[in-house]
Amino acid sequence: MNNPGMKCTRCRGPANHRFPQHNVRFCDACLEVFIQRQVEKAIKKFNMLAPGQKVVAAISGGKDSLALWQLLIDLGYDALGLHLTLDLGPFSQKSLEASQAMAQRLGRELVVKSLPQLTGQNLEDIVRANRREFCSVCGTLKRHFLNKLCLELGADTLATGHHLDDEAGRLLGNLVRGHQEYLDQQWPVLEGLKSDEGTGLARKVKPLCRLAGSEIKSYAKSKDLPAAYGKCPRSKGATLPFYQEAVDILEERMPGTKRELYLGFLRRKGGPPPPPRPGGACERCGAPTYLDLCAACRLLLRAEEWVQEKKAPAGPGADQGAAKGHEI
């Protein structure tokens, strides 16, 4: 929010950014200091990363993930970018180009993988076979392969660009739906699980969890990050945006609601969920699971079976009928 004549709360110079939730106004330079300190505070409070640690940053090409990568580098972490492309036409191409531009700007490596190639199947077939929303299937597969690739790249921690809006919206949704198992697991850090076979679980961290989307947007603009903007063409059916919109309405009328909702929830919770317990391994990929197959492999197996059923003849009568149709 900009207003001519505003003075920076920190340095008293001309301000370009106003955040009612904090009752502050910042110039570009002081905004960067504020953003960095919020990320540093999150990392320290929740014990996310050790100084200089190697971490894989999940890079989508949007402003949030690019800001995450920039901040991790600026704060001295050895952050490697990992981009999963969905191969969804122009949207995916713009996201990839934005991620590559950021890698070039930072002088850092960006590992690019195609999700359809990793699964070996068409994403649309997987969605149809499992009769689930695209976002649900895509999310399950992305989490699976981001975890797998993170470990393969020699890191034990995966950082994502989830911010305060994401976490507050997810919290509201879980509360409304009574998803206690998800509420139990909601925390800015999820511990990993080491495996001798190298197929364990990477730690998941969310360094932007104290920052609102509006704050990250202002930061991205002030830093001129080469972010791709737009909506995923297959996001129809996702429910999280509705809960985020509900929280936005409250935030507009009562600034600070998002922070109190999410950070207050964390304070009352008191601590992180227990680390995952060692269990079995997926029969197909070896990933940790308490079932015969992990969630991702169950999706893929159903899709394989569905494709085979489509290719199979309809039955003995079908061939006879086809032959009769060609009689002269």
Secondary structure by P-SEA (a helix, b strand, c coil): ccccbbbbcccccccccccccccccccaaaaaaaaaaaaaaaaaaacccccbbbbbbbccccaaaaaaaaaaaaaccbbbbbbbbccccaaaaaaaaaaaaaaaaacbbbbbbbccccccccaaaaaaaacccaaaaaaaaaaaaaaaaaaaacccbbbccccaaaaaaaaaaaaaacaaaaaaacccbbbbbbbcccccccbbbbccccccaaaaaaaaaaacccccccccccccccaaaaaaaaaaaaaaacccccccaaaaaaaaaccccccccbbbbbccccccccccccaaaaaaaaaaaaaaaaaccccaaaaaaaaaaacc
